[in-house]
């Protein structure tokens, strides 16, 4: 069974950058479309970005288009989310999961806080 662990979050000032990592174990990551999701306080979880099995196709939410970049390294069983030009509204807990999602694949997430 696929297990996913997110890392790389932290506190950053507006305009700053962070790189999130999603480490997979238990199954071959290359078999899955992987997405990044986020949940801000008091809001529902939303999709941020996703990447095809080979990495050749990516998609982004309108709110992060042009600022975030998703990538993957199947040899390392890793998926990344490079986040640039961060805004306070990007503050949330960020999660990775397969697409479509499975409830038992949600991890603990990684907190991203954008604040001055």
N, CA, C and O atoms as a MOPAC input file, in Angstrom:
PM7 MOZYME 1SCF
protein

 N      0.84400 1    -1.18200 1     0.00000 1
 C      0.00000 1     0.00000 1     0.00000 1
 C      0.88500 1     1.23900 1     0.00000 1
 O      1.90400 1     1.30400 1     0.68700 1
 N      0.46200 1     2.21800 1    -0.79400 1
 C      1.22800 1     3.44700 1    -0.91300 1
 C      1.16700 1     4.24400 1     0.38200 1
 O      0.09200 1     4.45900 1     0.94300 1
 N      2.32600 1     4.67800 1     0.84800 1
 C      2.41900 1     5.56100 1     2.01100 1
 C      3.14300 1     6.83000 1     1.58100 1
 O      4.16500 1     6.78200 1     0.89600 1
 N      2.59000 1     7.96700 1     1.99700 1
 C      3.10600 1     9.25600 1     1.55900 1
 C      3.42500 1    10.12200 1     2.77400 1
 O      2.62700 1    10.21700 1     3.70700 1
 N      4.59900 1    10.75200 1     2.75400 1
 C      5.02300 1    11.62000 1     3.84000 1
 C      5.45800 1    12.95900 1     3.25000 1
 O      6.34300 1    13.02900 1     2.39700 1
 N      4.81200 1    14.01600 1     3.73000 1
 C      5.11400 1    15.36000 1     3.25000 1
 C      6.13000 1    16.04900 1     4.17300 1
 O      6.16600 1    15.79900 1     5.37800 1
 N      6.93900 1    16.90700 1     3.58600 1
 C      7.90700 1    17.68000 1     4.36600 1
 C      8.26900 1    18.95200 1     3.60800 1
 O      7.92500 1    19.12000 1     2.43800 1
 N      8.97100 1    19.84300 1     4.30500 1
 C      9.47500 1    21.04800 1     3.65200 1
 C      8.73300 1    22.32300 1     3.97500 1
 O      9.12700 1    23.40000 1     3.52600 1
 N      7.66800 1    22.22400 1     4.74400 1
 C      6.92600 1    23.42100 1     5.09200 1
 C      7.68000 1    24.28700 1     6.08300 1
 O      8.75200 1    23.92300 1     6.56700 1
 N      7.09700 1    25.44300 1     6.37400 1
 C      7.72300 1    26.34600 1     7.32800 1
 C      7.09300 1    27.70900 1     7.28600 1
 O      6.05000 1    27.91500 1     6.66600 1
 N      7.74600 1    28.64800 1     7.96100 1
 C      7.29900 1    30.03900 1     8.00000 1
 C      8.13000 1    30.82900 1     7.00200 1
 O      9.35900 1    30.76200 1     7.01600 1
 N      7.46600 1    31.56800 1     6.14600 1
 C      8.16200 1    32.34700 1     5.12800 1
 C      7.45500 1    33.68600 1     4.96300 1
 O      6.24500 1    33.79300 1     5.16100 1
 N      8.21500 1    34.68700 1     4.60500 1
 C      7.62800 1    36.00500 1     4.36900 1
 C      6.94700 1    36.05400 1     3.01200 1
 O      7.30600 1    35.30100 1     2.10600 1
 N      5.97000 1    36.93300 1     2.86700 1
 C      5.35100 1    37.11400 1     1.53600 1
 C      6.40600 1    37.39800 1     0.48300 1
 O      7.32700 1    38.18700 1     0.69500 1
 N      6.25100 1    36.73900 1    -0.65500 1
 C      7.22100 1    36.85300 1    -1.72800 1
 C      8.31300 1    35.80800 1    -1.67600 1
 O      9.10100 1    35.68300 1    -2.61400 1
 N      8.36700 1    35.05600 1    -0.58800 1
 C      9.39200 1    34.04200 1    -0.43000 1
 C      9.06900 1    32.74800 1    -1.14600 1
 O      8.06700 1    32.63300 1    -1.85200 1
 N      9.94900 1    31.77100 1    -0.94500 1
 C      9.82000 1    30.48500 1    -1.62100 1
 C      9.99200 1    29.33400 1    -0.64200 1
 O     10.67400 1    29.45000 1     0.37500 1
 N      9.35900 1    28.23000 1    -0.97700 1
 C      9.54100 1    26.96700 1    -0.25900 1
 C      9.46100 1    25.83600 1    -1.26700 1
 O      8.82400 1    25.95700 1    -2.31400 1
 N     10.11600 1    24.73500 1    -0.93500 1
 C     10.01800 1    23.53500 1    -1.75400 1
 C      9.50400 1    22.40800 1    -0.88000 1
 O     10.15700 1    22.00600 1     0.08300 1
 N      8.32900 1    21.90200 1    -1.22100 1
 C      7.74100 1    20.78500 1    -0.49900 1
 C      8.14800 1    19.47100 1    -1.15000 1
 O      8.33700 1    19.38800 1    -2.36400 1
 N      8.27700 1    18.45300 1    -0.31700 1
 C      8.61500 1    17.12100 1    -0.80300 1
 C      7.55300 1    16.13000 1    -0.35700 1
 O      6.99400 1    16.24500 1     0.73400 1
 N      7.28800 1    15.16200 1    -1.21000 1
 C      6.36300 1    14.07000 1    -0.90900 1
 C      7.12800 1    12.77700 1    -1.15500 1
 O      7.45400 1    12.44200 1    -2.29400 1
 N      7.41000 1    12.05800 1    -0.07800 1
 C      8.17100 1    10.81900 1    -0.17300 1
 C      7.21700 1     9.63600 1    -0.13600 1
 O      6.35000 1     9.54600 1     0.73300 1
 N      7.38800 1     8.74200 1    -1.07900 1
 C      6.50700 1     7.57900 1    -1.18000 1
 C      7.23900 1     6.30800 1    -0.78500 1
 O      8.43800 1     6.15900 1    -1.01600 1
 N      6.49000 1     5.40600 1    -0.19000 1
 C      7.00800 1     4.07800 1     0.12000 1
 C      5.86200 1     3.09000 1     0.03100 1
 O      4.69400 1     3.47800 1    -0.00700 1
 N      6.20200 1     1.81400 1    -0.00400 1
 C      5.18700 1     0.77700 1    -0.01600 1
 C      4.68600 1     0.40200 1    -1.39300 1
 O      4.07600 1    -0.65200 1    -1.57100 1
 N      4.94100 1     1.26600 1    -2.37500 1
 C      4.49800 1     0.97800 1    -3.73200 1
 C      5.30500 1     1.84000 1    -4.68700 1
 O      5.95800 1     2.79500 1    -4.26800 1
 N      5.26200 1     1.51000 1    -5.94500 1
 C      6.02600 1     2.25600 1    -6.94100 1
 C      5.29000 1     3.52700 1    -7.32800 1
 O      4.19300 1     3.48700 1    -7.88400 1
 N      5.91600 1     4.65200 1    -7.02400 1
 C      5.26600 1     5.94000 1    -7.25500 1
 C      4.92500 1     6.15500 1    -8.72200 1
 O      3.94000 1     6.82100 1    -9.03900 1
 N      5.72000 1     5.60500 1    -9.60300 1
 C      5.52100 1     5.81600 1   -11.03900 1
 C      4.18800 1     5.27300 1   -11.54000 1
 O      3.78100 1     5.57400 1   -12.66300 1
 N      3.51600 1     4.49000 1   -10.73700 1
 C      2.21700 1     3.93600 1   -11.13300 1
 C      1.05600 1     4.90400 1   -10.93100 1
 O     -0.07200 1     4.61800 1   -11.33300 1
 N      1.33300 1     6.05600 1   -10.30400 1
 C      0.25400 1     6.92400 1    -9.86000 1
 C      0.37200 1     8.35400 1   -10.39300 1
 O      1.46400 1     8.91300 1   -10.49100 1
 N     -0.78700 1     8.92700 1   -10.73400 1
 C     -0.88300 1    10.37500 1   -10.82600 1
 C     -0.87800 1    10.89200 1    -9.39000 1
 O     -1.60000 1    10.37800 1    -8.53700 1
 N     -0.06500 1    11.90600 1    -9.13100 1
 C      0.06500 1    12.44500 1    -7.77000 1
 C     -0.35400 1    13.90900 1    -7.76700 1
 O     -0.04100 1    14.67200 1    -8.68100 1
 N     -1.05900 1    14.26900 1    -6.72700 1
 C     -1.49400 1    15.65200 1    -6.57300 1
 C     -1.05300 1    16.24800 1    -5.25900 1
 O     -0.82700 1    15.54100 1    -4.27600 1
 N     -0.93300 1    17.56400 1    -5.25900 1
 C     -0.74500 1    18.31600 1    -4.02300 1
 C     -2.07200 1    18.99800 1    -3.68900 1
 O     -2.75700 1    19.52500 1    -4.56500 1
 N     -2.41000 1    18.97500 1    -2.42400 1
 C     -3.64400 1    19.54900 1    -1.93300 1
 C     -3.31100 1    20.42000 1    -0.72400 1
 O     -2.24600 1    20.27400 1    -0.12400 1
 N     -4.21500 1    21.31800 1    -0.37200 1
 C     -3.98900 1    22.12800 1     0.81400 1
 C     -5.30500 1    22.40400 1     1.51600 1
 O     -6.37700 1    22.41000 1     0.91100 1
 N     -5.18300 1    22.63200 1     2.81500 1
 C     -6.35800 1    22.96200 1     3.62000 1
 C     -6.00000 1    24.10000 1     4.55700 1
 O     -5.14900 1    23.96000 1     5.43500 1
 N     -6.66000 1    25.22200 1     4.35800 1
 C     -6.47100 1    26.38700 1     5.21600 1
 C     -7.45400 1    26.31000 1     6.37200 1
 O     -8.48200 1    25.64200 1     6.26400 1
 N     -7.15400 1    26.98600 1     7.48300 1
 C     -8.06300 1    26.96100 1     8.64100 1
 C     -9.47300 1    27.38800 1     8.25100 1
 O     -9.67100 1    28.42900 1     7.62400 1
 N    -10.44400 1    26.57000 1     8.62900 1
 C    -11.82800 1    26.89500 1     8.37000 1
 C    -12.29100 1    26.67700 1     6.94900 1
 O    -13.42400 1    27.01400 1     6.60600 1
 N    -11.42900 1    26.11800 1     6.11500 1
 C    -11.78500 1    25.89700 1     4.71800 1
 C    -11.66100 1    24.42000 1     4.35700 1
 O    -10.99900 1    23.64800 1     5.05000 1
 N    -12.30500 1    24.05000 1     3.27100 1
 C    -12.20600 1    22.67900 1     2.79700 1
 C    -10.87300 1    22.45700 1     2.07900 1
 O    -10.25100 1    23.39600 1     1.58200 1
 N    -10.45900 1    21.20600 1     2.04000 1
 C     -9.25200 1    20.86500 1     1.32000 1
 C     -9.46100 1    21.11600 1    -0.17600 1
 O    -10.52400 1    20.82600 1    -0.72300 1
 N     -8.44200 1    21.65300 1    -0.81900 1
 C     -8.54600 1    21.95700 1    -2.24300 1
 C     -7.33400 1    21.43100 1    -2.99100 1
 O     -6.24800 1    21.30500 1    -2.42600 1
 N     -7.52700 1    21.13000 1    -4.25500 1
 C     -6.43300 1    20.70200 1    -5.09700 1
 C     -5.57100 1    21.86700 1    -5.52800 1
 O     -6.08300 1    22.93200 1    -5.87100 1
 N     -4.27000 1    21.66900 1    -5.51200 1
 C     -3.32100 1    22.71100 1    -5.88000 1
 C     -2.66900 1    22.40700 1    -7.22600 1
 O     -2.57200 1    23.26700 1    -8.10200 1
 N     -2.23100 1    21.17300 1    -7.36300 1
 C     -1.51700 1    20.79600 1    -8.57600 1
 C     -1.48900 1    19.28700 1    -8.68000 1
 O     -1.64000 1    18.58600 1    -7.67900 1
 N     -1.29100 1    18.77700 1    -9.90800 1
 C     -1.12000 1    17.33400 1   -10.07900 1
 C     -0.16000 1    17.08000 1   -11.23900 1
 O      0.08800 1    17.94400 1   -12.08000 1
 N      0.36700 1    15.85300 1   -11.24600 1
 C      1.36800 1    15.49500 1   -12.25300 1
 C      1.12100 1    14.05900 1   -12.69200 1
 O      0.81700 1    13.18800 1   -11.87700 1
 N      1.25600 1    13.83100 1   -13.97600 1
 C      1.01500 1    12.50300 1   -14.53300 1
 C      2.09900 1    11.51700 1   -14.10700 1
 O      3.11800 1    11.90000 1   -13.53200 1
 N      1.86000 1    10.25700 1   -14.39700 1
 C      2.76800 1     9.20400 1   -13.95000 1
 C      4.19800 1     9.43100 1   -14.43000 1
 O      5.14500 1     9.20600 1   -13.67600 1
 N      4.35700 1     9.86000 1   -15.63900 1
 C      5.69500 1    10.07000 1   -16.19600 1
 C      6.23300 1    11.47600 1   -15.93300 1
 O      7.41600 1    11.74900 1   -16.13400 1
 N      5.35500 1    12.35400 1   -15.48700 1
 C      5.75200 1    13.74400 1   -15.26000 1
 C      5.56100 1    14.64000 1   -16.46400 1
 O      5.87100 1    15.83000 1   -16.40500 1
 N      5.06100 1    14.09400 1   -17.54700 1
 C      4.94200 1    14.86800 1   -18.76900 1
 C      3.76600 1    15.82200 1   -18.81500 1
 O      3.74300 1    16.75600 1   -19.61600 1
 N      2.79600 1    15.58600 1   -17.96000 1
 C      1.59900 1    16.43400 1   -17.93300 1
 C      1.39500 1    16.95900 1   -16.51800 1
 O      1.41100 1    16.19400 1   -15.55300 1
 N      1.20600 1    18.25600 1   -16.40400 1
 C      0.96100 1    18.87300 1   -15.10800 1
 C     -0.26300 1    19.78000 1   -15.20200 1
 O     -0.66100 1    20.21000 1   -16.28400 1
 N     -0.83700 1    20.05400 1   -14.05400 1
 C     -1.99200 1    20.93400 1   -13.99300 1
 C     -1.93200 1    21.70800 1   -12.68300 1
 O     -1.40600 1    21.23000 1   -11.67800 1
 N     -2.49100 1    22.92900 1   -12.72400 1
 C     -2.41500 1    23.80200 1   -11.55900 1
 C     -3.75400 1    24.48700 1   -11.32300 1
 O     -4.49600 1    24.78300 1   -12.26000 1
 N     -4.04200 1    24.73100 1   -10.06000 1
 C     -5.17000 1    25.58500 1    -9.73000 1
 C     -4.87700 1    26.99500 1   -10.22300 1
 O     -3.72300 1    27.41900 1   -10.28300 1
 N     -5.92600 1    27.70600 1   -10.57000 1
 C     -5.74300 1    29.05700 1   -11.09000 1
 C     -5.00600 1    29.94300 1   -10.09900 1
 O     -4.22600 1    30.81200 1   -10.49100 1
 N     -5.25300 1    29.72200 1    -8.82300 1
 C     -4.68000 1    30.58000 1    -7.78500 1
 C     -3.16500 1    30.44700 1    -7.65700 1
 O     -2.51700 1    31.32900 1    -7.09300 1
 N     -2.59000 1    29.35600 1    -8.17200 1
 C     -1.14200 1    29.15000 1    -8.03400 1
 C     -0.43000 1    29.10300 1    -9.37900 1
 O      0.79500 1    29.00200 1    -9.44100 1
 N     -1.20600 1    29.17800 1   -10.44700 1
 C     -0.62700 1    29.12000 1   -11.78800 1
 C      0.45400 1    30.18300 1   -11.95400 1
 O      0.23700 1    31.35500 1   -11.64300 1
 N      1.61200 1    29.77000 1   -12.44300 1
 C      2.70400 1    30.70000 1   -12.66300 1
 C      3.59100 1    30.92600 1   -11.45100 1
 O      4.65400 1    31.53600 1   -11.57000 1
 N      3.17700 1    30.45100 1   -10.30000 1
 C      3.98500 1    30.61700 1    -9.08000 1
 C      4.49200 1    29.28300 1    -8.54100 1
 O      5.57900 1    29.22200 1    -7.96600 1
 N      3.72800 1    28.23200 1    -8.71900 1
 C      4.08900 1    26.90000 1    -8.21200 1
 C      4.48700 1    26.00500 1    -9.38700 1
 O      3.97900 1    26.13700 1   -10.50000 1
 N      5.41000 1    25.09300 1    -9.09800 1
 C      5.83900 1    24.11000 1   -10.09500 1
 C      5.90200 1    22.73600 1    -9.44800 1
 O      6.58700 1    22.53700 1    -8.44500 1
 N      5.18500 1    21.79900 1   -10.03300 1
 C      5.20400 1    20.42400 1    -9.54000 1
 C      6.17600 1    19.60700 1   -10.38600 1
 O      6.28600 1    19.81000 1   -11.59500 1
 N      6.87300 1    18.68900 1    -9.73900 1
 C      7.80400 1    17.81500 1   -10.46600 1
 C      7.89400 1    16.48900 1    -9.71800 1
 O      7.41800 1    16.36100 1    -8.59100 1
 N      8.50600 1    15.51900 1   -10.36100 1
 C      8.64900 1    14.21800 1    -9.71000 1
 C      9.95000 1    13.56400 1   -10.14400 1
 O     10.47400 1    13.83500 1   -11.22500 1
 N     10.45500 1    12.70200 1    -9.28000 1
 C     11.62100 1    11.88600 1    -9.56800 1
 C     11.23100 1    10.45800 1    -9.22600 1
 O     11.34700 1    10.03700 1    -8.07500 1
 N     10.77500 1     9.72000 1   -10.20900 1
 C     10.27700 1     8.36900 1    -9.95100 1
 C     11.38400 1     7.43800 1    -9.47000 1
 O     11.11000 1     6.48800 1    -8.73600 1
 N     12.60900 1     7.68900 1    -9.86400 1
 C     13.72300 1     6.85300 1    -9.40300 1
 C     13.91400 1     6.97500 1    -7.89800 1
 O     14.35600 1     6.03300 1    -7.24000 1
 N     13.57600 1     8.14500 1    -7.35900 1
 C     13.71200 1     8.38000 1    -5.92200 1
 C     12.37100 1     8.25000 1    -5.19800 1
 O     12.30300 1     8.41200 1    -3.98000 1
 N     11.30700 1     7.95900 1    -5.94600 1
 C      9.96900 1     7.86800 1    -5.35200 1
 C      9.57100 1     9.17400 1    -4.66000 1
 O      9.05100 1     9.16800 1    -3.54400 1
 N      9.82600 1    10.28800 1    -5.34100 1
 C      9.58100 1    11.60300 1    -4.75900 1
 C      8.76900 1    12.47700 1    -5.70800 1
 O      8.89800 1    12.39200 1    -6.92900 1
 N      7.93000 1    13.31800 1    -5.11000 1
 C      7.22700 1    14.37200 1    -5.83400 1
 C      7.49300 1    15.67900 1    -5.09200 1
 O      7.53900 1    15.70600 1    -3.86200 1
 N      7.66500 1    16.74500 1    -5.83900 1
 C      8.02100 1    18.03000 1    -5.25100 1
 C      7.01700 1    19.10700 1    -5.66100 1
 O      6.33400 1    18.99800 1    -6.67900 1
 N      6.95400 1    20.14300 1    -4.83800 1
 C      6.18000 1    21.32100 1    -5.17800 1
 C      7.03400 1    22.54200 1    -4.85600 1
 O      7.23200 1    22.88300 1    -3.69000 1
 N      7.52800 1    23.18400 1    -5.88500 1
 C      8.27800 1    24.41500 1    -5.71800 1
 C      7.30200 1    25.58100 1    -5.68500 1
 O      6.53900 1    25.79200 1    -6.62700 1
 N      7.33200 1    26.32800 1    -4.60100 1
 C      6.38100 1    27.41800 1    -4.41000 1
 C      7.14900 1    28.73400 1    -4.34300 1
 O      7.95000 1    28.95000 1    -3.43300 1
 N      6.90400 1    29.59100 1    -5.29500 1
 C      7.55000 1    30.90300 1    -5.35400 1
 C      6.50400 1    32.00600 1    -5.19300 1
 O      5.30200 1    31.76500 1    -5.31300 1
 N      6.97900 1    33.20400 1    -4.92100 1
 C      6.09500 1    34.36700 1    -4.78400 1
 C      4.92800 1    34.05700 1    -3.85200 1
 O      3.77200 1    34.33900 1    -4.16700 1
 N      5.24400 1    33.48700 1    -2.72400 1
 C      4.20000 1    33.06300 1    -1.79500 1
 C      3.41500 1    34.24700 1    -1.25300 1
 O      3.94900 1    35.33600 1    -1.04300 1
 N      2.13300 1    33.99700 1    -1.03500 1
 C      1.20200 1    35.00600 1    -0.53500 1
 C      0.60300 1    34.53500 1     0.78800 1
 O      0.57500 1    33.33400 1     1.05600 1
 N      0.13000 1    35.44900 1     1.60900 1
 C     -0.50600 1    35.02500 1     2.86400 1
 C     -1.64900 1    34.02900 1     2.64300 1
 O     -1.87800 1    33.15500 1     3.47900 1
 N     -2.35300 1    34.15300 1     1.54200 1
 C     -3.45500 1    33.23700 1     1.27300 1
 C     -2.99600 1    31.82700 1     0.89300 1
 O     -3.82300 1    30.92900 1     0.74000 1
 N     -1.69900 1    31.63000 1     0.74200 1
 C     -1.17000 1    30.28600 1     0.52700 1
 C     -0.97800 1    29.53600 1     1.84100 1
 O     -0.64300 1    28.35200 1     1.83800 1
 N     -1.18400 1    30.21100 1     2.94700 1
 C     -1.04800 1    29.57900 1     4.25700 1
 C     -2.04400 1    28.43600 1     4.39900 1
 O     -3.25100 1    28.62200 1     4.24400 1
 N     -1.52100 1    27.25300 1     4.69600 1
 C     -2.36100 1    26.05600 1     4.78800 1
 C     -1.48300 1    24.87200 1     5.17700 1
 O     -0.25600 1    24.96800 1     5.20600 1
 N     -2.13500 1    23.76400 1     5.47300 1
 C     -1.44000 1    22.48300 1     5.57300 1
 C     -1.49200 1    21.85000 1     4.18100 1
 O     -2.55500 1    21.73600 1     3.57000 1
 N     -0.33200 1    21.44900 1     3.70500 1
 C     -0.21100 1    20.88400 1     2.36200 1
 C     -0.03700 1    19.36600 1     2.43900 1
 O      0.73100 1    18.84700 1     3.25000 1
 N     -0.76900 1    18.67900 1     1.57900 1
 C     -0.77900 1    17.22200 1     1.53600 1
 C     -0.51500 1    16.74500 1     0.10700 1
 O     -0.78500 1    17.45400 1    -0.86300 1
 N      0.01300 1    15.53700 1     0.00500 1
 C      0.06000 1    14.88100 1    -1.29900 1
 C     -0.78700 1    13.60800 1    -1.21600 1
 O     -0.97500 1    13.03500 1    -0.14300 1
 N     -1.28500 1    13.19000 1    -2.36100 1
 C     -2.10600 1    11.98800 1    -2.44100 1
 C     -2.13400 1    11.56700 1    -3.89600 1
 O     -1.78400 1    12.34700 1    -4.78200 1
 N     -2.54400 1    10.35600 1    -4.13900 1
 C     -2.75500 1     9.93900 1    -5.50300 1
 C     -4.02000 1    10.62100 1    -6.02800 1
 O     -4.84900 1    11.10600 1    -5.25900 1
 N     -4.14500 1    10.64600 1    -7.34600 1
 C     -5.33000 1    11.20200 1    -7.97300 1
 C     -5.95800 1    10.10600 1    -8.81400 1
 O     -5.27500 1     9.54400 1    -9.67100 1
 N     -7.24500 1     9.77100 1    -8.60700 1
 C     -8.12200 1    10.30000 1    -7.55900 1
 C     -7.65400 1     9.88800 1    -6.16800 1
 O     -6.97200 1     8.87800 1    -5.99300 1
 N     -8.03100 1    10.68200 1    -5.20300 1
 C     -7.50800 1    10.47500 1    -3.85200 1
 C     -8.11100 1     9.24700 1    -3.19300 1
 O     -9.19100 1     8.77500 1    -3.54800 1
 N     -7.36200 1     8.75200 1    -2.21900 1
 C     -7.84700 1     7.67800 1    -1.33900 1
 C     -7.73900 1     8.15800 1     0.08600 1
 O     -6.71100 1     8.70200 1     0.49100 1
 N     -8.79000 1     7.95900 1     0.84300 1
 C     -8.80100 1     8.45800 1     2.22900 1
 C     -7.66200 1     7.88200 1     3.04700 1
 O     -7.10100 1     8.57400 1     3.89700 1
 N     -7.31100 1     6.63000 1     2.80500 1
 C     -6.27100 1     6.01200 1     3.63700 1
 C     -4.86800 1     6.38200 1     3.18400 1
 O     -3.89500 1     5.89600 1     3.76000 1
 N     -4.73600 1     7.22200 1     2.17600 1
 C     -3.42200 1     7.67500 1     1.73700 1
 C     -3.06900 1     9.07100 1     2.25900 1
 O     -1.95500 1     9.54700 1     2.04000 1
 N     -4.00400 1     9.72700 1     2.94600 1
 C     -3.67200 1    11.05200 1     3.47500 1
 C     -2.64200 1    10.92300 1     4.59000 1
 O     -2.78300 1    10.08500 1     5.48000 1
 N     -1.60900 1    11.75700 1     4.53700 1
 C     -0.59700 1    11.79400 1     5.57700 1
 C     -0.87900 1    12.91800 1     6.55800 1
 O     -1.99600 1    13.42900 1     6.63500 1
 N      0.14300 1    13.29300 1     7.30100 1
 C      0.00600 1    14.34900 1     8.30200 1
 C      0.07400 1    15.73800 1     7.68400 1
 O     -0.36600 1    16.71800 1     8.28600 1
 N      0.62000 1    15.81300 1     6.49900 1
 C      0.75100 1    17.09400 1     5.84000 1
 C      1.93200 1    17.88800 1     6.38000 1
 O      2.58800 1    17.48300 1     7.34000 1
 N      2.18700 1    19.02000 1     5.74600 1
 C      3.24500 1    19.91700 1     6.18800 1
 C      2.70200 1    21.34500 1     6.19400 1
 O      2.09100 1    21.79400 1     5.22500 1
 N      2.93500 1    22.04100 1     7.29100 1
 C      2.36500 1    23.37800 1     7.47200 1
 C      3.18300 1    24.42000 1     6.72400 1
 O      4.40500 1    24.48300 1     6.85700 1
 N      2.49700 1    25.22800 1     5.94300 1
 C      3.10700 1    26.37700 1     5.28100 1
 C      2.43000 1    27.63300 1     5.81600 1
 O      1.20900 1    27.77500 1     5.74100 1
 N      3.22900 1    28.52800 1     6.35200 1
 C      2.70400 1    29.78000 1     6.88300 1
 C      3.42700 1    30.93500 1     6.19800 1
 O      4.65200 1    31.04000 1     6.25300 1
 N      2.65000 1    31.79200 1     5.55700 1
 C      3.21100 1    32.94700 1     4.85800 1
 C      2.78300 1    34.19500 1     5.62200 1
 O      1.61200 1    34.57200 1     5.62300 1
 N      3.74300 1    34.81600 1     6.26200 1
 C      3.42600 1    35.95100 1     7.12100 1
 C      4.65700 1    36.81700 1     7.31300 1
 O      5.78700 1    36.32800 1     7.32700 1
 N      4.41600 1    38.11100 1     7.46100 1
 C      5.51500 1    39.01800 1     7.75100 1
 C      5.65300 1    39.24700 1     9.25800 1
 O      6.53300 1    39.98900 1     9.69200 1

